């Protein structure tokens, strides 16, 4: 290993060394690079992820929250390069899994891991997985229930069923529910 590639003070374990950790700025550049590459090479997959995310985001926000959430989709195999795991933990991933680096208000806020099975066999439940991943972060950012139950004002729960992804009142689907992506339309009906 070339000396320029290794910082002998970073990660020394016995007589083994690992490459120096990237700066946050360099990791962000890699995120952008990998996301652009993914858009070119895996267009259909990135489009599927973006469409599912858009359904969720449209229900979580309104015009005042335009551009609140931005997600860079990258193959999960690249994740450790841009978001090193804590405490030396390794992430287990299926081949073909994806990761979304989510930015709220321009800040890197969370990581969304999408198992390959959701892309292959559970596409109808993909909005549920994304809603479950980002809803709490959005609520914390805007400091109000999103999406709010029209009957009670508390946040609706994302729910997956064999037929798709839904928002549901915590008191049950019989109380109030709608498909993810149709919240504002359901309110006006």
SVG drawing of the C-alpha trace seen along z (x, -y; Angstrom):
<svg xmlns="http://www.w3.org/2000/svg" viewBox="-66 -28 71 39">
<polyline fill="none" stroke="black" stroke-width="0.4" points="0.0,0.0 1.4,-3.4 2.1,-5.7 0.0,-8.5 -3.1,-6.2 -2.7,-5.3 -2.8,-7.4 -0.9,-5.3 -2.7,-7.0 -6.2,-6.1 -7.4,-2.6 -4.2,-1.0 -5.0,2.5 -2.0,4.6 0.3,4.5 -2.6,4.0 -3.7,0.6 -6.8,-0.5 -7.0,-3.4 -7.5,-6.8 -11.1,-7.9 -12.4,-10.3 -13.4,-13.8 -17.1,-14.6 -16.7,-16.8 -15.0,-13.9 -17.8,-11.5 -20.4,-14.0 -18.6,-14.2 -18.7,-10.4 -22.4,-10.3 -23.1,-12.7 -20.8,-10.8 -22.4,-7.4 -25.9,-8.8 -25.3,-10.3 -23.7,-7.0 -26.7,-5.1 -29.1,-7.3 -27.3,-6.5 -26.6,-2.8 -29.7,-1.8 -32.2,-4.2 -35.3,-2.0 -34.4,-1.2 -33.7,-4.8 -36.9,-5.9 -38.9,-3.3 -37.3,-4.5 -37.9,-8.2 -41.6,-7.5 -42.2,-5.7 -40.5,-8.5 -42.5,-11.1 -45.7,-9.5 -44.6,-9.6 -43.2,-13.1 -46.3,-14.5 -48.3,-13.2 -45.9,-14.5 -45.6,-18.0 -47.3,-20.8 -46.2,-23.8 -44.4,-25.4 -42.2,-22.3 -41.1,-22.2 -37.6,-20.8 -37.5,-19.8 -36.4,-16.3 -33.7,-15.2 -32.5,-11.7 -29.4,-10.4 -29.9,-6.8 -26.8,-4.6 -26.2,-0.8 -25.9,0.4 -22.6,2.1 -21.2,-1.5 -22.6,-2.5 -19.6,-1.8 -17.5,-4.1 -19.8,-7.1 -21.3,-6.3 -18.9,-4.2 -20.7,-2.0 -20.3,-2.9 -18.1,-0.9 -16.7,1.3 -20.1,2.9 -20.6,4.4 -23.9,4.0 -25.5,7.1 -27.0,6.6 -28.7,8.6 -27.2,8.3 -29.1,5.6 -30.1,3.7 -30.1,-0.1 -29.4,-3.0 -30.9,-6.4 -28.8,-9.2 -31.6,-11.5 -31.1,-15.3 -33.7,-17.3 -33.4,-21.1 -30.0,-20.5 -28.6,-18.5 -27.7,-14.8 -30.3,-13.5 -30.8,-9.8 -30.1,-6.7 -32.8,-4.6 -31.9,-1.0 -34.0,0.7 -33.6,4.5 -33.5,6.0 -36.6,8.0 -38.7,4.8 -37.6,3.9 -38.1,7.5 -41.2,8.9 -42.7,6.2 -42.9,3.1 -46.4,2.2 -45.0,2.0 -42.0,-0.2 -43.8,-3.4 -44.6,-1.9 -40.9,-1.2 -39.9,-4.7 -42.7,-6.3 -41.6,-4.3 -38.0,-5.4 -38.6,-9.2 -41.9,-10.1 -40.4,-10.7 -37.6,-12.8 -40.0,-15.0 -42.2,-15.4 -39.2,-16.3 -38.1,-18.9 -41.5,-20.6 -42.7,-20.0 -46.2,-18.9 -48.0,-15.7 -47.4,-14.7 -49.6,-13.4 -52.1,-14.3 -55.2,-12.2 -58.1,-14.4 -60.2,-13.1 -57.8,-13.3 -54.8,-15.4 -52.1,-12.8 -49.8,-11.3 -51.1,-8.6 -49.2,-5.3 -47.7,-3.8 -49.1,-0.3 -48.2,2.4 -50.8,4.8 -50.6,7.4 -52.5,4.9 -50.2,1.9 -49.1,-0.9 -51.5,-3.0 -51.7,-5.7 -54.0,-4.6 -55.3,-6.1 -53.7,-4.4 -57.2,-3.5 -57.5,-1.3 -58.2,-1.4 -61.9,-1.4 -61.5,-4.8 -59.6,-6.5 -57.1,-5.4 -55.9,-6.2 -53.3,-4.9 -49.9,-6.4 -49.7,-9.1 -53.4,-10.0 -53.6,-11.8 -54.4,-15.3 -57.0,-13.9 -58.6,-11.8 -58.9,-14.9 -60.8,-16.7 -63.3,-13.9"/>
</svg>
